[in-house]
Amino acid sequence: MSSNASDQERLLSKAVRRLRSLAGRFRQCALSLIDTARNSEPPSPELGAGQMLAQVADGHALLMEAVDALDIGLVLYGPGDRLIFCNKAFKDFYPGAGAIMKVGRNRVDILSDMIDAGIMPPPPGDKLAILASALSNEPGKWPMVEQSLVDGRLMRPRVKRTPSGGLVFVNVDVTEMRHREIALLEAKEKAEQADRIKTEFLSNMTHELRTPMNAILGFSEMIMRETNGPVGDPHYRDYAACIHESGGYLLAIINDILDMSKYNAGRFTLVEQQVDIDRILAAVLRMITDRVTAAGLVLDVRVPPGPPPLMADERQIMQMLLNVTTNAIKFTPAGGRITIDGSALPDGGYALSVIDTGIGMEAQDIPLALEPFGQVDSSLGRQHLGTGLGLPLVKSMMEAHGGSLALTSQPGVGTMVTLSFPASRVLAAA
C-alpha cells in the first residue's frame, strides 16, 4: 500500500474513533434528557434540562464539525435507506451534489439524480436494473471499483453496514496516488526498453566485430609463423606477436560482451549433457598452469577423487572455472596460493570453490564486483586489465543452471568464489 493510502487509512481510523466518542457523548446526553422527561420530578440541580439540551447541541455540532473536517467523503444512510448526513468533502468531490444530497431523501433517488445530472459516471448497463441491484444486494457483494469522475479524478469507494441497518459510504480521492503509480510504470517501461535496445546493439555489434578480429588473428599468426616465407627483419615477427596477443585479448572481451548480452536478453541456450568434473578440471589446469607458474603462484587442487557427474552445459562449466581461476591468478601477488576445492552439499547439491590469497576486497564492494562492467576501485585492482564481465557472466551462467555464485572476501587476506549446483543437476556416480 502506498504512503498516501496509508495516511488516508490512519486519518479514517482517527476520525472513526473521534466520531464514536462524540456519538457516545451525544447518546448519553440524549438518554439523560429522555429519563428526565419521563419523570415527574424536576431536573437535578447539578444538570438541568436546558444544560443537557445545550450539551446535546454542542455534541452534535462537534460531531458535524469533525465529519466536515475530514478530507474523506463520508455519507450515512439510515435503516430506511434515507440520507442522514453527507459531509463537505463528499460534496467537494462531486460538485453539484449539494442540491441533490438532501437529508431524508431515498438513496436510489439520489443515485439516479446524480447520474442524470452527470455528477457521477453513468453505469455500464441499464441504469434502473443497476440501481435496483444496488438497493437489494448486501454491501459485501457490491462491486466497489474505483470510479473515474467526469473531471478525470479517481475515487475509491468503500461501504459498511451499521449495526442498526444503515449504510456508511466512504470515498477517498486516489488520483495523485494513481498518477504516481502510472508515472513509475512508464519510467520502468522506458528503462526496460532502453535496456533491450542496448542489449540488442551489443549483440549485433559484437557479431560484426568478431569477423574482422578473426582475420587479424589469422593473418598475424601467419606472419609470426612465416607461413609463406621469411619476413626479413625479426622485429616484424615481434610486431605480429603483439598484434596476435592484443587481438586475442580483444576477441575474448567481444565474446564476453556477446555472452552477457545473450543472458540479459534471455536468449541463452543450455546444451545439457553429462559432465565429468575430473575431465573439466584437467582441461582447465592445462590452460592455466603456465600462467600460474609465470605469476609465481602455487596451485593446489583439493577436489576429492570421484566427484559426481553433473547434468549441465560442459562448455559453460569450463568457462566458469576458467573465469574464476583466471581472476584469482590476476589478483594474487607472487608467492600466493590458489586452491580449487570440491564438496558435496547437505541438500544433495555439489559445490566447486576457488580460493586465493590475493588482494581481496571490502564487503561493500562485493555487489559491485558482481555487476556487469563493475570494477572495484582500488590501487591494486586497477593495475590489471579487464572489463568487469568475468564474475557477472559466471553468476548468470550459474543462475541459468539453477545454481548460485557466492563470493566472500577480505582485503589483504583473499577471496573465495563458490559455485553451488543444485541437487537436480547432480547425477549418481557410475
C-alpha positions in Angstrom: 0.0 0.0 0.0 1.3 3.5 -0.8 2.1 6.1 1.8 -0.8 8.2 0.6 -3.3 5.3 1.0 -1.8 4.5 4.5 -2.2 8.2 5.5 -5.9 8.0 4.4 -6.5 4.8 6.4 -4.9 6.3 9.5 -6.9 9.5 9.1 -10.1 7.5 8.7 -9.3 5.4 11.7 -8.7 8.5 13.8 -11.9 10.1 12.6 -13.9 7.0 13.4 -12.6 7.0 16.9 -13.5 10.6 17.4 -16.9 10.1 15.9 -17.5 7.1 18.3 -16.5 9.2 21.3 -18.8 12.1 20.3 -21.6 9.7 19.4 -21.3 8.2 22.8 -21.4 11.5 24.5 -24.4 12.5 22.3 -26.2 9.3 23.2 -25.5 9.7 27.0 -26.9 13.2 27.0 -30.0 12.2 24.9 -30.7 9.3 27.3 -30.4 11.5 30.3 -32.8 14.0 28.7 -35.3 11.2 27.9 -35.2 9.9 31.5 -35.7 13.4 32.8 -38.7 14.0 30.6 -40.3 10.7 31.7 -40.0 11.5 35.4 -42.3 14.0 37.0 -39.6 15.1 39.3 -37.7 18.3 38.5 -34.2 18.1 36.9 -31.4 17.6 39.3 -29.7 20.8 40.4 -26.4 19.5 39.1 -27.6 19.3 35.5 -30.8 20.8 34.3 -32.8 20.0 31.1 -31.6 23.2 29.5 -28.0 22.3 30.2 -28.4 18.8 28.9 -30.0 20.2 25.7 -27.1 22.5 25.3 -24.6 19.6 25.7 -26.5 17.6 23.2 -26.4 20.6 20.8 -22.7 21.0 21.5 -22.0 17.3 20.9 -24.0 17.4 17.6 -22.1 20.5 16.5 -18.7 18.9 17.3 -19.8 15.7 15.6 -20.7 17.6 12.4 -17.5 19.7 12.6 -15.4 16.6 12.8 -17.2 14.9 9.9 -16.8 18.0 7.7 -13.1 18.4 8.6 -12.3 15.0 7.1 -10.7 15.1 3.6 -12.5 11.7 3.0 -16.1 11.7 1.6 -18.5 10.4 4.2 -22.2 9.6 3.6 -24.6 7.9 6.1 -27.9 6.4 5.2 -30.3 5.2 7.9 -32.1 1.8 8.2 -34.8 3.1 5.8 -32.2 3.9 3.1 -32.8 7.6 3.8 -29.9 10.1 3.8 -28.9 11.1 7.4 -25.9 13.3 6.5 -23.3 13.9 3.8 -20.1 15.7 4.7 -18.4 18.6 2.9 -15.6 16.5 1.4 -18.1 14.3 -0.5 -19.9 17.4 -1.9 -16.5 18.8 -2.9 -15.6 15.6 -4.7 -18.9 15.7 -6.6 -19.7 19.4 -7.5 -23.4 20.0 -7.7 -24.2 17.1 -5.3 -25.2 19.5 -2.5 -28.5 20.3 -4.2 -29.3 16.5 -4.5 -27.9 15.2 -1.2 -30.7 16.4 0.9 -31.4 14.8 4.3 -34.3 12.4 4.2 -34.1 11.6 0.5 -34.0 8.0 -0.7 -30.7 6.5 -1.7 -31.8 5.2 -5.1 -33.4 8.6 -5.9 -30.2 10.3 -5.0 -28.1 7.9 -7.1 -30.5 8.3 -10.1 -30.4 12.1 -9.9 -26.6 12.2 -9.5 -26.2 10.1 -12.7 -28.8 12.1 -14.6 -27.1 15.3 -13.7 -23.7 14.0 -14.9 -22.2 14.3 -11.5 -21.5 10.6 -11.2 -20.3 8.4 -14.2 -23.1 6.5 -15.9 -23.2 2.8 -15.1 -22.2 0.3 -17.8 -25.7 -1.0 -18.5 -29.3 -0.4 -17.7 -29.5 2.2 -15.0 -32.7 1.1 -13.4 -31.5 -2.5 -13.2 -28.2 -1.5 -11.6 -30.0 0.8 -9.1 -32.4 -2.0 -8.1 -29.4 -4.3 -7.7 -27.6 -1.7 -5.5 -30.7 -1.4 -3.3 -31.2 -5.2 -2.9 -27.7 -6.6 -2.6 -25.7 -6.9 0.5 -22.8 -4.4 0.8 -20.2 -7.1 0.6 -21.5 -8.1 -2.9 -21.4 -4.7 -4.4 -18.6 -4.2 -7.0 -16.8 -1.2 -5.3 -14.4 -0.4 -8.0 -12.5 2.8 -8.5 -14.7 5.5 -10.1 -13.4 7.8 -12.8 -15.2 11.1 -12.4 -16.0 13.5 -15.3 -13.2 15.8 -14.4 -10.7 12.9 -14.5 -10.3 12.3 -10.8 -10.3 8.8 -9.4 -12.3 7.9 -6.3 -12.0 4.7 -4.3 -15.4 3.9 -2.6 -15.9 1.7 0.4 -19.2 0.8 2.1 -20.1 -0.7 5.6 -23.4 -1.8 7.1 -24.0 -0.2 10.5 -25.4 -2.3 13.4 -28.8 -0.6 13.1 -29.1 -1.5 9.4 -27.8 1.8 7.9 -25.0 2.2 5.4 -21.8 4.2 5.6 -20.1 5.2 2.3 -16.5 6.3 2.4 -14.9 7.9 -0.7 -11.2 8.5 -0.9 -9.5 10.6 -3.7 -6.7 8.3 -5.1 -5.9 10.4 -8.2 -2.5 11.5 -7.1 -1.6 8.0 -5.9 -2.7 6.5 -9.3 -0.8 9.2 -11.2 2.4 8.3 -9.3 1.9 4.7 -10.0 1.4 5.3 -13.7 4.5 7.5 -13.8 6.5 4.8 -12.2 5.2 2.1 -14.6 6.0 4.4 -17.6 9.5 5.0 -16.3 10.0 1.3 -15.7 8.8 0.5 -19.3 11.2 3.1 -20.7 14.1 1.8 -18.7 13.4 -1.8 -19.9 13.1 -0.6 -23.5 16.4 1.2 -23.3 18.0 -1.9 -21.8 16.6 -4.0 -24.6 17.9 -1.6 -27.2 21.4 -1.6 -25.5 21.4 -5.4 -25.3 20.5 -5.8 -29.0 23.1 -3.2 -30.0 25.8 -5.0 -28.1 24.8 -8.3 -29.5 24.8 -7.1 -33.1 28.0 -5.1 -32.7 29.9 -8.0 -31.2 28.9 -10.2 -34.1 30.1 -7.5 -36.5 33.5 -7.2 -34.7 34.3 -10.9 -34.5 34.7 -11.4 -38.2 37.5 -8.8 -38.8 39.1 -9.7 -35.5 39.4 -13.3 -36.5 41.0 -12.2 -39.8 43.5 -10.1 -37.8 44.3 -13.1 -35.6 44.7 -15.4 -38.5 47.0 -13.2 -40.7 49.1 -12.1 -37.7 49.7 -15.8 -36.8 50.7 -16.5 -40.4 53.3 -13.7 -40.2 54.6 -15.0 -36.9 55.0 -18.5 -38.3 56.4 -17.1 -41.6 54.0 -19.5 -43.4 54.7 -18.0 -46.9 58.4 -17.4 -46.4 60.7 -15.3 -44.1 59.5 -11.7 -43.3 63.1 -10.4 -43.2 63.6 -8.2 -40.1 62.9 -10.3 -37.0 61.2 -7.2 -35.4 58.3 -7.9 -37.7 57.7 -11.2 -36.1 57.6 -9.5 -32.7 55.1 -6.9 -34.1 53.0 -9.7 -35.4 53.1 -11.5 -32.0 51.9 -8.3 -30.3 49.1 -7.9 -32.8 48.1 -11.5 -32.2 48.2 -11.2 -28.4 46.2 -7.9 -28.4 43.7 -9.3 -30.9 43.2 -12.4 -28.8 42.6 -10.2 -25.7 40.1 -8.1 -27.7 38.3 -11.2 -29.1 37.9 -12.5 -25.5 36.3 -9.2 -24.5 34.0 -9.3 -27.5 33.0 -12.9 -26.7 32.2 -11.9 -23.0 30.1 -9.0 -24.1 28.2 -11.2 -26.6 27.6 -13.8 -23.9 26.5 -11.2 -21.4 24.1 -9.6 -23.9 22.6 -13.1 -24.6 21.9 -13.7 -20.9 20.5 -10.2 -20.4 18.2 -10.7 -23.4 17.2 -14.2 -22.2 18.4 -15.7 -25.5 20.9 -18.2 -24.0 20.5 -22.0 -24.5 22.0 -24.7 -22.4 23.4 -27.6 -24.2 23.0 -30.1 -21.4 24.9 -33.4 -21.2 26.6 -35.5 -18.5 29.7 -33.6 -17.5 32.7 -35.3 -15.9 34.1 -32.8 -13.3 37.6 -34.5 -13.3 37.9 -34.1 -17.1 36.8 -30.5 -16.9 39.3 -29.8 -14.1 42.1 -31.5 -16.0 41.4 -29.3 -19.1 41.3 -26.1 -17.0 44.6 -27.0 -15.3 46.3 -27.5 -18.6 45.2 -24.0 -19.7 46.2 -22.1 -16.5 49.3 -23.9 -15.4 51.7 -21.8 -17.4 50.0 -18.6 -16.2 50.2 -19.8 -12.6 53.9 -20.6 -12.9 54.6 -17.2 -14.7 52.8 -15.4 -11.8 54.9 -17.2 -9.2 51.9 -18.8 -7.5 51.2 -22.2 -6.0 48.2 -24.1 -7.3 46.6 -26.7 -5.0 43.7 -28.9 -6.1 41.7 -30.5 -3.3 38.8 -31.9 -5.1 38.1 -35.4 -3.6 38.5 -38.3 -6.0 35.5 -39.4 -7.9 33.3 -36.3 -7.9 29.7 -37.0 -9.1 28.9 -36.1 -12.7 26.7 -33.1 -13.4 23.9 -32.7 -15.9 25.0 -29.3 -17.3 26.4 -27.4 -20.3 30.0 -28.6 -20.5 31.3 -25.5 -22.3 29.8 -23.2 -19.7 31.2 -25.2 -16.8 34.7 -25.0 -18.3 34.2 -21.2 -19.0 33.0 -20.6 -15.4 36.0 -22.3 -13.9 38.4 -20.6 -16.3 36.9 -17.2 -15.5 37.1 -17.7 -11.7 40.6 -19.2 -11.7 41.9 -16.5 -14.1 40.5 -13.8 -11.8 42.3 -15.5 -8.9 45.6 -15.5 -10.8 45.2 -11.9 -11.9 44.6 -10.6 -8.3 47.0 -12.7 -6.3 50.6 -11.4 -5.9 53.6 -13.6 -6.4 54.2 -16.1 -3.7 50.5 -16.6 -3.1 48.4 -19.7 -3.3 45.3 -20.7 -5.3 43.2 -23.6 -4.2 40.5 -25.4 -6.1 38.1 -27.4 -3.8 35.0 -29.5 -4.3 32.5 -30.8 -1.8 29.0 -32.3 -1.6 26.3 -30.1 -0.1 23.9 -31.2 2.6 20.9 -30.8 0.3 22.4 -33.2 -2.3 24.0 -30.5 -4.5 27.7 -30.1 -5.3 30.0 -27.1 -4.9 33.2 -26.1 -6.5 35.3 -23.4 -4.8 38.3 -21.3 -5.9 40.2 -19.8 -3.0 43.1 -17.3 -3.4 45.4 -15.4 -1.1 45.1 -12.3 -3.2 44.4 -8.6 -2.6 40.7 -9.3 -1.7 38.1 -6.6 -1.4 35.8 -4.9 1.1 32.4 -6.5 1.8 30.6 -3.4 0.5 32.4 -3.8 -2.9 31.2 -7.4 -3.5 27.9 -6.3 -5.1 29.8 -4.0 -7.5 32.1 -6.9 -8.5 29.1 -9.0 -9.4 27.5 -6.2 -11.6 28.2 -6.2 -15.4 31.2 -3.9 -16.1 31.6 -3.3 -12.3 35.2 -2.9 -11.2 36.3 -2.4 -7.6 38.2 0.9 -7.5 41.4 0.1 -5.7 45.0 0.9 -6.5 46.0 -2.7 -6.7 42.9 -3.8 -8.6 43.4 -1.0 -11.2 46.8 -2.5 -12.1 45.0 -5.3 -14.0 43.2 -5.1 -17.3 39.6 -6.2 -17.6 36.0 -5.3 -18.5 34.4 -6.4 -15.3 32.3 -9.1 -17.0 34.0 -12.2 -15.7 32.2 -12.7 -12.4 28.8 -11.3 -13.6 28.9 -13.8 -16.6 29.7 -16.7 -14.2 26.8 -15.6 -12.0 24.4 -15.5 -14.9 25.6 -18.9 -16.1 25.1 -20.4 -12.6 21.6 -19.0 -12.4 20.8 -20.5 -15.8 21.8 -23.9 -14.3 19.5 -23.2 -11.2 22.6 -22.7 -9.0 24.2 -19.8 -7.3 27.5 -18.0 -7.0 28.7 -16.9 -3.5 31.6 -14.6 -3.0 33.4 -13.9 0.3 36.5 -11.7 0.5 38.7 -9.7 2.9 41.3 -7.1 1.9 44.8 -8.5 2.2 43.6 -12.0 3.0 42.0 -13.2 -0.2 38.8 -14.2 -1.9 36.7 -17.4 -2.2 34.2 -17.9 -5.0 31.9 -20.9 -4.6 29.8 -22.3 -7.4 26.9 -24.3 -6.0 24.9 -26.7 -8.2 21.5 -27.8 -7.1 20.7 -31.5 -6.3 18.7 -31.7 -9.6 22.0 -31.2 -11.5 23.9 -33.9 -9.6 23.9 -37.4 -11.2 24.6 -40.7 -9.4 28.2 -41.7 -9.9 28.7 -44.6 -12.3 
